[in-house]
């Protein structure tokens, strides 16, 4: 097992549970269902590099949703 300092524990190419949220970024606010579709998981964070807003990916009632949680 390899550990990347400041990152996630990697085991067989899969992020192990309990390592905390992954952080994704892009330019502009995320769009539910298209931004990192198939890659992002509930609880992961997305940083809008244009505005520095932080969003958490949630999935209430099976509907992919990004919820703004902070401004850095």
PyMOL Python script that loads the backbone (N, CA, C, O; Angstrom):
from pymol import cmd

cmd.read_pdbstr("""\
ATOM      1  N   UNK A   1       0.848  -1.170   0.000  1.00  0.00           N
ATOM      2  CA  UNK A   1       0.000   0.000   0.000  1.00  0.00           C
ATOM      3  C   UNK A   1       0.894   1.234   0.000  1.00  0.00           C
ATOM      4  O   UNK A   1       1.862   1.302   0.758  1.00  0.00           O
ATOM      5  N   UNK A   2       0.573   2.207  -0.848  1.00  0.00           N
ATOM      6  CA  UNK A   2       1.332   3.446  -0.928  1.00  0.00           C
ATOM      7  C   UNK A   2       0.525   4.579  -0.319  1.00  0.00           C
ATOM      8  O   UNK A   2      -0.702   4.601  -0.413  1.00  0.00           O
ATOM      9  N   UNK A   3       1.215   5.511   0.301  1.00  0.00           N
ATOM     10  CA  UNK A   3       0.549   6.682   0.875  1.00  0.00           C
ATOM     11  C   UNK A   3       1.155   7.924   0.254  1.00  0.00           C
ATOM     12  O   UNK A   3       2.375   8.081   0.227  1.00  0.00           O
ATOM     13  N   UNK A   4       0.309   8.802  -0.241  1.00  0.00           N
ATOM     14  CA  UNK A   4       0.755  10.068  -0.805  1.00  0.00           C
ATOM     15  C   UNK A   4       0.479  11.125   0.256  1.00  0.00           C
ATOM     16  O   UNK A   4      -0.675  11.349   0.624  1.00  0.00           O
ATOM     17  N   UNK A   5       1.514  11.767   0.744  1.00  0.00           N
ATOM     18  CA  UNK A   5       1.336  12.750   1.810  1.00  0.00           C
ATOM     19  C   UNK A   5       0.410  13.867   1.362  1.00  0.00           C
ATOM     20  O   UNK A   5       0.577  14.430   0.281  1.00  0.00           O
ATOM     21  N   UNK A   6      -0.570  14.184   2.207  1.00  0.00           N
ATOM     22  CA  UNK A   6      -1.532  15.225   1.888  1.00  0.00           C
ATOM     23  C   UNK A   6      -2.619  14.763   0.939  1.00  0.00           C
ATOM     24  O   UNK A   6      -3.439  15.570   0.502  1.00  0.00           O
ATOM     25  N   UNK A   7      -2.640  13.472   0.611  1.00  0.00           N
ATOM     26  CA  UNK A   7      -3.635  12.955  -0.325  1.00  0.00           C
ATOM     27  C   UNK A   7      -4.395  11.793   0.260  1.00  0.00           C
ATOM     28  O   UNK A   7      -4.557  11.708   1.478  1.00  0.00           O
ATOM     29  N   UNK A   8      -4.860  10.908  -0.574  1.00  0.00           N
ATOM     30  CA  UNK A   8      -5.633   9.756  -0.156  1.00  0.00           C
ATOM     31  C   UNK A   8      -4.771   8.504  -0.135  1.00  0.00           C
ATOM     32  O   UNK A   8      -3.756   8.421  -0.827  1.00  0.00           O
ATOM     33  N   UNK A   9      -5.189   7.534   0.668  1.00  0.00           N
ATOM     34  CA  UNK A   9      -4.516   6.236   0.677  1.00  0.00           C
ATOM     35  C   UNK A   9      -4.920   5.501  -0.591  1.00  0.00           C
ATOM     36  O   UNK A   9      -6.102   5.449  -0.929  1.00  0.00           O
ATOM     37  N   UNK A  10      -3.940   4.930  -1.299  1.00  0.00           N
ATOM     38  CA  UNK A  10      -4.215   4.247  -2.557  1.00  0.00           C
ATOM     39  C   UNK A  10      -3.980   2.759  -2.364  1.00  0.00           C
ATOM     40  O   UNK A  10      -2.923   2.345  -1.888  1.00  0.00           O
ATOM     41  N   UNK A  11      -4.968   1.961  -2.733  1.00  0.00           N
ATOM     42  CA  UNK A  11      -4.839   0.509  -2.641  1.00  0.00           C
ATOM     43  C   UNK A  11      -5.490  -0.085  -3.874  1.00  0.00           C
ATOM     44  O   UNK A  11      -6.713  -0.051  -4.004  1.00  0.00           O
ATOM     45  N   UNK A  12      -4.699  -0.623  -4.771  1.00  0.00           N
ATOM     46  CA  UNK A  12      -5.251  -1.204  -5.990  1.00  0.00           C
ATOM     47  C   UNK A  12      -5.947  -0.190  -6.875  1.00  0.00           C
ATOM     48  O   UNK A  12      -6.837  -0.552  -7.645  1.00  0.00           O
ATOM     49  N   UNK A  13      -5.559   1.073  -6.781  1.00  0.00           N
ATOM     50  CA  UNK A  13      -6.141   2.110  -7.617  1.00  0.00           C
ATOM     51  C   UNK A  13      -7.498   2.590  -7.151  1.00  0.00           C
ATOM     52  O   UNK A  13      -8.179   3.309  -7.882  1.00  0.00           O
ATOM     53  N   UNK A  14      -7.910   2.209  -5.944  1.00  0.00           N
ATOM     54  CA  UNK A  14      -9.212   2.599  -5.419  1.00  0.00           C
ATOM     55  C   UNK A  14      -8.998   3.410  -4.152  1.00  0.00           C
ATOM     56  O   UNK A  14      -8.188   3.030  -3.306  1.00  0.00           O
ATOM     57  N   UNK A  15      -9.712   4.523  -4.006  1.00  0.00           N
ATOM     58  CA  UNK A  15      -9.620   5.309  -2.787  1.00  0.00           C
ATOM     59  C   UNK A  15     -10.320   4.541  -1.676  1.00  0.00           C
ATOM     60  O   UNK A  15     -11.493   4.184  -1.791  1.00  0.00           O
ATOM     61  N   UNK A  16      -9.589   4.295  -0.610  1.00  0.00           N
ATOM     62  CA  UNK A  16     -10.145   3.516   0.494  1.00  0.00           C
ATOM     63  C   UNK A  16     -11.103   4.371   1.311  1.00  0.00           C
ATOM     64  O   UNK A  16     -10.925   5.583   1.431  1.00  0.00           O
ATOM     65  N   UNK A  17     -12.105   3.733   1.864  1.00  0.00           N
ATOM     66  CA  UNK A  17     -13.055   4.438   2.718  1.00  0.00           C
ATOM     67  C   UNK A  17     -12.337   4.993   3.931  1.00  0.00           C
ATOM     68  O   UNK A  17     -11.275   4.502   4.312  1.00  0.00           O
ATOM     69  N   UNK A  18     -12.909   6.000   4.527  1.00  0.00           N
ATOM     70  CA  UNK A  18     -12.413   6.684   5.729  1.00  0.00           C
ATOM     71  C   UNK A  18     -11.182   7.542   5.464  1.00  0.00           C
ATOM     72  O   UNK A  18     -10.545   7.981   6.421  1.00  0.00           O
ATOM     73  N   UNK A  19     -10.820   7.798   4.224  1.00  0.00           N
ATOM     74  CA  UNK A  19      -9.683   8.661   3.941  1.00  0.00           C
ATOM     75  C   UNK A  19     -10.116  10.113   3.778  1.00  0.00           C
ATOM     76  O   UNK A  19      -9.273  10.977   3.537  1.00  0.00           O
ATOM     77  N   UNK A  20     -11.391  10.399   3.902  1.00  0.00           N
ATOM     78  CA  UNK A  20     -11.882  11.763   3.751  1.00  0.00           C
ATOM     79  C   UNK A  20     -12.331  12.037   2.330  1.00  0.00           C
ATOM     80  O   UNK A  20     -12.164  11.197   1.445  1.00  0.00           O
ATOM     81  N   UNK A  21     -12.901  13.211   2.110  1.00  0.00           N
ATOM     82  CA  UNK A  21     -13.398  13.534   0.768  1.00  0.00           C
ATOM     83  C   UNK A  21     -12.261  13.792  -0.211  1.00  0.00           C
ATOM     84  O   UNK A  21     -11.191  14.271   0.166  1.00  0.00           O
ATOM     85  N   UNK A  22     -12.513  13.467  -1.470  1.00  0.00           N
ATOM     86  CA  UNK A  22     -11.575  13.813  -2.533  1.00  0.00           C
ATOM     87  C   UNK A  22     -11.885  15.236  -2.960  1.00  0.00           C
ATOM     88  O   UNK A  22     -13.006  15.710  -2.777  1.00  0.00           O
ATOM     89  N   UNK A  23     -10.912  15.915  -3.521  1.00  0.00           N
ATOM     90  CA  UNK A  23     -11.111  17.300  -3.942  1.00  0.00           C
ATOM     91  C   UNK A  23     -10.908  17.402  -5.444  1.00  0.00           C
ATOM     92  O   UNK A  23      -9.858  17.035  -5.971  1.00  0.00           O
ATOM     93  N   UNK A  24     -11.927  17.906  -6.120  1.00  0.00           N
ATOM     94  CA  UNK A  24     -11.903  18.137  -7.560  1.00  0.00           C
ATOM     95  C   UNK A  24     -11.925  19.646  -7.777  1.00  0.00           C
ATOM     96  O   UNK A  24     -12.300  20.394  -6.875  1.00  0.00           O
ATOM     97  N   UNK A  25     -11.530  20.096  -8.954  1.00  0.00           N
ATOM     98  CA  UNK A  25     -11.596  21.524  -9.241  1.00  0.00           C
ATOM     99  C   UNK A  25     -11.874  21.758 -10.713  1.00  0.00           C
ATOM    100  O   UNK A  25     -11.709  20.873 -11.553  1.00  0.00           O
ATOM    101  N   UNK A  26     -12.296  22.960 -10.994  1.00  0.00           N
ATOM    102  CA  UNK A  26     -12.581  23.347 -12.363  1.00  0.00           C
ATOM    103  C   UNK A  26     -12.860  24.832 -12.421  1.00  0.00           C
ATOM    104  O   UNK A  26     -12.904  25.507 -11.392  1.00  0.00           O
ATOM    105  N   UNK A  27     -13.047  25.340 -13.627  1.00  0.00           N
ATOM    106  CA  UNK A  27     -13.373  26.752 -13.808  1.00  0.00           C
ATOM    107  C   UNK A  27     -14.873  26.900 -13.973  1.00  0.00           C
ATOM    108  O   UNK A  27     -15.447  26.406 -14.944  1.00  0.00           O
ATOM    109  N   UNK A  28     -15.503  27.571 -13.043  1.00  0.00           N
ATOM    110  CA  UNK A  28     -16.945  27.754 -13.077  1.00  0.00           C
ATOM    111  C   UNK A  28     -17.650  26.820 -12.115  1.00  0.00           C
ATOM    112  O   UNK A  28     -17.103  25.808 -11.678  1.00  0.00           O
ATOM    113  N   UNK A  29     -18.873  27.190 -11.802  1.00  0.00           N
ATOM    114  CA  UNK A  29     -19.693  26.391 -10.881  1.00  0.00           C
ATOM    115  C   UNK A  29     -19.965  25.017 -11.493  1.00  0.00           C
ATOM    116  O   UNK A  29     -20.105  24.894 -12.709  1.00  0.00           O
ATOM    117  N   UNK A  30     -20.041  23.976 -10.643  1.00  0.00           N
ATOM    118  CA  UNK A  30     -20.301  22.631 -11.156  1.00  0.00           C
ATOM    119  C   UNK A  30     -21.736  22.466 -11.629  1.00  0.00           C
ATOM    120  O   UNK A  30     -22.635  23.153 -11.144  1.00  0.00           O
ATOM    121  N   UNK A  31     -21.953  21.573 -12.559  1.00  0.00           N
ATOM    122  CA  UNK A  31     -23.287  21.268 -13.068  1.00  0.00           C
ATOM    123  C   UNK A  31     -23.631  19.836 -12.686  1.00  0.00           C
ATOM    124  O   UNK A  31     -22.943  18.896 -13.087  1.00  0.00           O
ATOM    125  N   UNK A  32     -24.696  19.673 -11.911  1.00  0.00           N
ATOM    126  CA  UNK A  32     -25.104  18.344 -11.451  1.00  0.00           C
ATOM    127  C   UNK A  32     -25.373  17.432 -12.634  1.00  0.00           C
ATOM    128  O   UNK A  32     -26.040  17.816 -13.594  1.00  0.00           O
ATOM    129  N   UNK A  33     -24.847  16.226 -12.549  1.00  0.00           N
ATOM    130  CA  UNK A  33     -25.075  15.239 -13.590  1.00  0.00           C
ATOM    131  C   UNK A  33     -24.079  15.278 -14.731  1.00  0.00           C
ATOM    132  O   UNK A  33     -24.025  14.345 -15.533  1.00  0.00           O
ATOM    133  N   UNK A  34     -23.268  16.365 -14.824  1.00  0.00           N
ATOM    134  CA  UNK A  34     -22.283  16.433 -15.900  1.00  0.00           C
ATOM    135  C   UNK A  34     -20.865  16.677 -15.394  1.00  0.00           C
ATOM    136  O   UNK A  34     -19.922  16.113 -15.949  1.00  0.00           O
ATOM    137  N   UNK A  35     -20.682  17.500 -14.356  1.00  0.00           N
ATOM    138  CA  UNK A  35     -19.345  17.785 -13.831  1.00  0.00           C
ATOM    139  C   UNK A  35     -18.797  16.555 -13.123  1.00  0.00           C
ATOM    140  O   UNK A  35     -19.338  16.128 -12.103  1.00  0.00           O
ATOM    141  N   UNK A  36     -17.728  15.988 -13.659  1.00  0.00           N
ATOM    142  CA  UNK A  36     -17.095  14.774 -13.134  1.00  0.00           C
ATOM    143  C   UNK A  36     -18.085  13.613 -12.999  1.00  0.00           C
ATOM    144  O   UNK A  36     -17.972  12.795 -12.086  1.00  0.00           O
ATOM    145  N   UNK A  37     -19.041  13.551 -13.904  1.00  0.00           N
ATOM    146  CA  UNK A  37     -20.040  12.471 -13.880  1.00  0.00           C
ATOM    147  C   UNK A  37     -19.341  11.115 -13.935  1.00  0.00           C
ATOM    148  O   UNK A  37     -18.449  10.901 -14.756  1.00  0.00           O
ATOM    149  N   UNK A  38     -19.748  10.211 -13.065  1.00  0.00           N
ATOM    150  CA  UNK A  38     -19.183   8.884 -13.011  1.00  0.00           C
ATOM    151  C   UNK A  38     -17.886   8.795 -12.222  1.00  0.00           C
ATOM    152  O   UNK A  38     -17.388   7.695 -11.981  1.00  0.00           O
ATOM    153  N   UNK A  39     -17.334   9.923 -11.818  1.00  0.00           N
ATOM    154  CA  UNK A  39     -16.088   9.940 -11.052  1.00  0.00           C
ATOM    155  C   UNK A  39     -16.290  10.437  -9.623  1.00  0.00           C
ATOM    156  O   UNK A  39     -15.720   9.890  -8.680  1.00  0.00           O
ATOM    157  N   UNK A  40     -17.103  11.474  -9.474  1.00  0.00           N
ATOM    158  CA  UNK A  40     -17.291  12.104  -8.173  1.00  0.00           C
ATOM    159  C   UNK A  40     -18.270  11.285  -7.335  1.00  0.00           C
ATOM    160  O   UNK A  40     -19.223  10.712  -7.863  1.00  0.00           O
ATOM    161  N   UNK A  41     -18.028  11.237  -6.039  1.00  0.00           N
ATOM    162  CA  UNK A  41     -18.867  10.462  -5.131  1.00  0.00           C
ATOM    163  C   UNK A  41     -19.450  11.378  -4.065  1.00  0.00           C
ATOM    164  O   UNK A  41     -18.921  12.458  -3.802  1.00  0.00           O
ATOM    165  N   UNK A  42     -20.538  10.937  -3.461  1.00  0.00           N
ATOM    166  CA  UNK A  42     -21.180  11.709  -2.399  1.00  0.00           C
ATOM    167  C   UNK A  42     -20.145  12.029  -1.325  1.00  0.00           C
ATOM    168  O   UNK A  42     -19.420  11.146  -0.867  1.00  0.00           O
ATOM    169  N   UNK A  43     -20.084  13.297  -0.930  1.00  0.00           N
ATOM    170  CA  UNK A  43     -19.146  13.745   0.087  1.00  0.00           C
ATOM    171  C   UNK A  43     -17.880  14.370  -0.476  1.00  0.00           C
ATOM    172  O   UNK A  43     -17.155  15.047   0.252  1.00  0.00           O
ATOM    173  N   UNK A  44     -17.598  14.155  -1.768  1.00  0.00           N
ATOM    174  CA  UNK A  44     -16.430  14.766  -2.393  1.00  0.00           C
ATOM    175  C   UNK A  44     -16.647  16.268  -2.533  1.00  0.00           C
ATOM    176  O   UNK A  44     -17.781  16.746  -2.549  1.00  0.00           O
ATOM    177  N   UNK A  45     -15.545  17.001  -2.634  1.00  0.00           N
ATOM    178  CA  UNK A  45     -15.617  18.456  -2.747  1.00  0.00           C
ATOM    179  C   UNK A  45     -15.188  18.906  -4.136  1.00  0.00           C
ATOM    180  O   UNK A  45     -14.369  18.259  -4.789  1.00  0.00           O
ATOM    181  N   UNK A  46     -15.754  20.022  -4.577  1.00  0.00           N
ATOM    182  CA  UNK A  46     -15.408  20.631  -5.858  1.00  0.00           C
ATOM    183  C   UNK A  46     -15.081  22.095  -5.587  1.00  0.00           C
ATOM    184  O   UNK A  46     -15.866  22.797  -4.950  1.00  0.00           O
ATOM    185  N   UNK A  47     -13.927  22.561  -6.066  1.00  0.00           N
ATOM    186  CA  UNK A  47     -13.524  23.952  -5.895  1.00  0.00           C
ATOM    187  C   UNK A  47     -13.612  24.649  -7.243  1.00  0.00           C
ATOM    188  O   UNK A  47     -12.998  24.222  -8.221  1.00  0.00           O
ATOM    189  N   UNK A  48     -14.387  25.732  -7.279  1.00  0.00           N
ATOM    190  CA  UNK A  48     -14.493  26.569  -8.475  1.00  0.00           C
ATOM    191  C   UNK A  48     -13.296  27.515  -8.453  1.00  0.00           C
ATOM    192  O   UNK A  48     -13.255  28.442  -7.643  1.00  0.00           O
ATOM    193  N   UNK A  49     -12.322  27.289  -9.336  1.00  0.00           N
ATOM    194  CA  UNK A  49     -11.100  28.089  -9.343  1.00  0.00           C
ATOM    195  C   UNK A  49     -11.348  29.530  -9.773  1.00  0.00           C
ATOM    196  O   UNK A  49     -10.509  30.395  -9.518  1.00  0.00           O
ATOM    197  N   UNK A  50     -12.470  29.807 -10.415  1.00  0.00           N
ATOM    198  CA  UNK A  50     -12.779  31.162 -10.850  1.00  0.00           C
ATOM    199  C   UNK A  50     -13.201  32.036  -9.676  1.00  0.00           C
ATOM    200  O   UNK A  50     -12.783  33.190  -9.579  1.00  0.00           O
ATOM    201  N   UNK A  51     -14.033  31.490  -8.778  1.00  0.00           N
ATOM    202  CA  UNK A  51     -14.572  32.272  -7.662  1.00  0.00           C
ATOM    203  C   UNK A  51     -14.067  31.808  -6.294  1.00  0.00           C
ATOM    204  O   UNK A  51     -14.316  32.467  -5.284  1.00  0.00           O
ATOM    205  N   UNK A  52     -13.355  30.673  -6.258  1.00  0.00           N
ATOM    206  CA  UNK A  52     -12.889  30.042  -5.009  1.00  0.00           C
ATOM    207  C   UNK A  52     -14.034  29.536  -4.143  1.00  0.00           C
ATOM    208  O   UNK A  52     -13.844  29.306  -2.948  1.00  0.00           O
ATOM    209  N   UNK A  53     -15.205  29.361  -4.715  1.00  0.00           N
ATOM    210  CA  UNK A  53     -16.319  28.763  -3.973  1.00  0.00           C
ATOM    211  C   UNK A  53     -16.092  27.265  -3.851  1.00  0.00           C
ATOM    212  O   UNK A  53     -15.539  26.641  -4.756  1.00  0.00           O
ATOM    213  N   UNK A  54     -16.519  26.687  -2.731  1.00  0.00           N
ATOM    214  CA  UNK A  54     -16.379  25.258  -2.477  1.00  0.00           C
ATOM    215  C   UNK A  54     -17.768  24.627  -2.448  1.00  0.00           C
ATOM    216  O   UNK A  54     -18.681  25.146  -1.806  1.00  0.00           O
ATOM    217  N   UNK A  55     -17.918  23.509  -3.146  1.00  0.00           N
ATOM    218  CA  UNK A  55     -19.187  22.795  -3.225  1.00  0.00           C
ATOM    219  C   UNK A  55     -18.985  21.358  -2.739  1.00  0.00           C
ATOM    220  O   UNK A  55     -17.938  20.756  -2.979  1.00  0.00           O
ATOM    221  N   UNK A  56     -19.986  20.820  -2.062  1.00  0.00           N
ATOM    222  CA  UNK A  56     -19.969  19.408  -1.687  1.00  0.00           C
ATOM    223  C   UNK A  56     -20.942  18.670  -2.584  1.00  0.00           C
ATOM    224  O   UNK A  56     -22.043  19.152  -2.851  1.00  0.00           O
ATOM    225  N   UNK A  57     -20.531  17.491  -3.051  1.00  0.00           N
ATOM    226  CA  UNK A  57     -21.409  16.680  -3.890  1.00  0.00           C
ATOM    227  C   UNK A  57     -22.304  15.855  -2.976  1.00  0.00           C
ATOM    228  O   UNK A  57     -21.826  15.050  -2.177  1.00  0.00           O
ATOM    229  N   UNK A  58     -23.593  16.066  -3.105  1.00  0.00           N
ATOM    230  CA  UNK A  58     -24.587  15.325  -2.316  1.00  0.00           C
ATOM    231  C   UNK A  58     -25.553  14.658  -3.279  1.00  0.00           C
ATOM    232  O   UNK A  58     -25.570  14.985  -4.466  1.00  0.00           O
ATOM    233  N   UNK A  59     -26.330  13.757  -2.796  1.00  0.00           N
ATOM    234  CA  UNK A  59     -27.255  13.046  -3.675  1.00  0.00           C
ATOM    235  C   UNK A  59     -28.579  12.772  -2.965  1.00  0.00           C
ATOM    236  O   UNK A  59     -28.943  11.616  -2.750  1.00  0.00           O
ATOM    237  N   UNK A  60     -29.299  13.838  -2.600  1.00  0.00           N
ATOM    238  CA  UNK A  60     -30.575  13.618  -1.931  1.00  0.00           C
ATOM    239  C   UNK A  60     -31.597  12.988  -2.881  1.00  0.00           C
ATOM    240  O   UNK A  60     -31.815  13.479  -3.989  1.00  0.00           O
ATOM    241  N   UNK A  61     -32.196  11.933  -2.448  1.00  0.00           N
ATOM    242  CA  UNK A  61     -33.245  11.230  -3.194  1.00  0.00           C
ATOM    243  C   UNK A  61     -32.774  10.851  -4.599  1.00  0.00           C
ATOM    244  O   UNK A  61     -33.559  10.910  -5.546  1.00  0.00           O
ATOM    245  N   UNK A  62     -31.520  10.467  -4.747  1.00  0.00           N
ATOM    246  CA  UNK A  62     -31.011   9.990  -6.025  1.00  0.00           C
ATOM    247  C   UNK A  62     -30.791  11.046  -7.081  1.00  0.00           C
ATOM    248  O   UNK A  62     -30.540  10.712  -8.239  1.00  0.00           O
ATOM    249  N   UNK A  63     -30.880  12.334  -6.709  1.00  0.00           N
ATOM    250  CA  UNK A  63     -30.664  13.408  -7.661  1.00  0.00           C
ATOM    251  C   UNK A  63     -29.285  14.018  -7.422  1.00  0.00           C
ATOM    252  O   UNK A  63     -29.075  14.638  -6.380  1.00  0.00           O
ATOM    253  N   UNK A  64     -28.341  13.865  -8.347  1.00  0.00           N
ATOM    254  CA  UNK A  64     -27.009  14.440  -8.135  1.00  0.00           C
ATOM    255  C   UNK A  64     -27.085  15.945  -7.910  1.00  0.00           C
ATOM    256  O   UNK A  64     -27.712  16.662  -8.690  1.00  0.00           O
ATOM    257  N   UNK A  65     -26.447  16.424  -6.846  1.00  0.00           N
ATOM    258  CA  UNK A  65     -26.527  17.826  -6.473  1.00  0.00           C
ATOM    259  C   UNK A  65     -25.198  18.314  -5.925  1.00  0.00           C
ATOM    260  O   UNK A  65     -24.541  17.604  -5.165  1.00  0.00           O
ATOM    261  N   UNK A  66     -24.795  19.526  -6.306  1.00  0.00           N
ATOM    262  CA  UNK A  66     -23.649  20.182  -5.702  1.00  0.00           C
ATOM    263  C   UNK A  66     -24.198  21.273  -4.784  1.00  0.00           C
ATOM    264  O   UNK A  66     -25.003  22.099  -5.213  1.00  0.00           O
ATOM    265  N   UNK A  67     -23.764  21.276  -3.523  1.00  0.00           N
ATOM    266  CA  UNK A  67     -24.228  22.258  -2.544  1.00  0.00           C
ATOM    267  C   UNK A  67     -23.049  23.135  -2.146  1.00  0.00           C
ATOM    268  O   UNK A  67     -22.023  22.640  -1.680  1.00  0.00           O
ATOM    269  N   UNK A  68     -23.204  24.446  -2.334  1.00  0.00           N
ATOM    270  CA  UNK A  68     -22.128  25.369  -1.957  1.00  0.00           C
ATOM    271  C   UNK A  68     -22.000  25.366  -0.438  1.00  0.00           C
ATOM    272  O   UNK A  68     -22.980  25.553   0.283  1.00  0.00           O
ATOM    273  N   UNK A  69     -20.769  25.148   0.035  1.00  0.00           N
ATOM    274  CA  UNK A  69     -20.593  25.073   1.488  1.00  0.00           C
ATOM    275  C   UNK A  69     -19.702  26.157   2.044  1.00  0.00           C
ATOM    276  O   UNK A  69     -19.716  26.389   3.253  1.00  0.00           O
ATOM    277  N   UNK A  70     -18.927  26.831   1.216  1.00  0.00           N
ATOM    278  CA  UNK A  70     -18.011  27.816   1.753  1.00  0.00           C
ATOM    279  C   UNK A  70     -17.394  28.625   0.631  1.00  0.00           C
ATOM    280  O   UNK A  70     -17.492  28.260  -0.541  1.00  0.00           O
ATOM    281  N   UNK A  71     -16.757  29.729   0.997  1.00  0.00           N
ATOM    282  CA  UNK A  71     -15.948  30.494   0.079  1.00  0.00           C
ATOM    283  C   UNK A  71     -14.588  30.617   0.729  1.00  0.00           C
ATOM    284  O   UNK A  71     -14.488  31.062   1.872  1.00  0.00           O
ATOM    285  N   UNK A  72     -13.535  30.229   0.019  1.00  0.00           N
ATOM    286  CA  UNK A  72     -12.200  30.254   0.610  1.00  0.00           C
ATOM    287  C   UNK A  72     -11.494  31.550   0.294  1.00  0.00           C
ATOM    288  O   UNK A  72     -10.354  31.749   0.712  1.00  0.00           O
TER     289      UNK A  72
END
""", "prot")
cmd.dss("prot")
cmd.show_as("cartoon", "prot")
cmd.util.cbc("prot")
cmd.orient("prot")
